[in-house]
Amino acid sequence: MTKVIVAPDSFKGSIDAAAAAQAIRDGWLDECGDDSVRVLPQADGGEGTLDALEAAHPGSERVTVGRVTGPDGRAIAGEWLRLTDGTAVIEMAVVSGLPMMERLDAFGATSRGLGEIMAHAIDAGAQKLVIGIGGSASTDGGAPVLDALGSRRPPAGGVKVLSDVTNPLLGPNGAAAVFGPQKGASEAGIIVLEDRLRAWAGEIRSRPGTVHADPDAPGAGAAGGVGFAMLAWGATLEPGSAVIADLTGLSDAVPDTDIIITGEGRFDAQSRGGKVVGHALQLAKQHDTRCIVIAGVLDADPGCSAYSLSEIAGSSASALEDPARWLRAAGRRAARDCS
């Protein structure tokens, strides 16, 4: 009996990680019904973080927050996940995410909702915070997050902030220059945002309740500078895919596994740098485990068996129209090839 783990990221804009994993598992079992196939959907600190950890932790509880500030200032409902050990898991993408904007607004988008969710979790007795900050809409340096937190300090168990980027706060590789355009900033707007972030980096040093934070620290520019604000609040920044692999049990499961199947919407040259698929490939290599990559589109060679949904379906449009069908087909093909 072959032991298989299916551990994809979400196929963004198409299918979430849990549904993708289930479809691949079903396809594999269509061909190799006696194999042991375990699904462990993954995330990197962005979209799907709550879902991945909820799936891996039976007994966890979604906590609803009635009204928080959305990224465009409108009131929305918020939520966080309470794990059985008292850890609160928070996902910025579902409260302050870019897709929630009715229109792009590089100057007006706010991260305040994230701080309001954090405050709610702390007030509810969270022993530890795990915060995924991928997919943000704002470039405000995280100042509204700290405003919402007020005098609250990190809980006794500490705060882990998860991100898949290592950009500093300022400069040509910083939050404004790299991520500003996708949030609606023009070339002139990027200069204004950079000036605002630089001023904020000086101002935060005199803010009560903060510690010294280096704007050049890797990840300080994550989420439009929220990473920097979290460092100043006393949190630690960590690679999201690695932490979530630990929290979901993937890291512990790989050594006793024959095959790990991972995937994402597009595998390209950036996939190895802090992304779910890249981390899965690293785990597989460390433990001499066979790895298979399934992607909507393959734009680079992962160095292992790989399957493109666009090729299997005949086109990208067909793959996007019914991703579960083609993921199942990819699972069947992978199983046939392995057997």
C-alpha positions, 0 to 999 in steps of 0.5 A: 500500500502506497502512502500519499499526502495531497497538500496543495495551495488554493488555485486562486480564483478557481478552487480552494485548497480543501476542494482541490485536495479532495478532487486530487484524492478522488482521482488517485483513488479511482486508479489506486483504491487500496492506497492510503491518501490523506488530504492536508490543504495548505496556505502561505499566510494569504487566502485559505489560511483559516481553512487550512488550519481549521481542516487540520484541527478538529474541534477548532471554532470559527468566532464571528465578529459582528462589525469591523472595518473593511479595506474600503471603510465599509463595515463588514462581518469578521471572523477568526479561528480559535484552536483547541490550545487557545491559539487565535488564527487570523487571516488578513485576506478575509477582512482587509483583502484586495479582492474586497475592494469595489475599486482599487484605492492605493491611498484610501485602503485601510488595514484597520479591520485586521487590528479590530479582529486582533483586538477581539481575539485578545479580549476573548482570551487568546493565548497566542496569535497566528496572523496571515497577512497575505493578500492585503489591499492597503499600503498604510504601514499598518498604522491603523492596525496599531490604532485599533489595538490601542494599549493592548499588548501581545498575549503571553504565547506571543504573535507569529505573523505569516508572510510569503514575501521578504521585502523591506518597508522602503526603497526599490524593493519596498512595499510601495514600489513593488506592491503599490501598482497592483493596489492601484498606485501610479508612478507618481502615487508610489512616490507619495506612498513611499514618503508616507511610509518613510515618515511613519517609520520615523513616527512609530519610534516614539509611539507608546507600546512599541519596540524598535523595528528595522524598516530594512528587516525582511518582511517589513514591507509585507501587506503594505507595511503591516509587517513593519507595524507588527515587528514594532508591536513585538511580533515575529515574522515567519515564512507562512508556508513553513509555519502552516506546514508545521501547524497542519501536521504536514512537516511531521507526516512527510518522513513516513510518506511515499508520495506528496502531491502539491499544487497551485494555480500557476507554477513559475520561477517564483513558486520556490520562494516561500510559496506552498509548492516550493516548501513542499518540494523542499520537504520532499527533498529533505526526506527523500520522498517522491513529489508530484506537482499539479498546477493550472499552468506550468511556467517552469520545471519543478524538477519532479513529475508535473501535470498541467490542468490546461494541457489535460483540459485542452485549454486554460479556459476549460480548466478554469470552468470546471477545476474539480473535474480536471484536478480529479483527472490529474489525480488519476493520471498521476496514479496511473503513471506512478503505478 
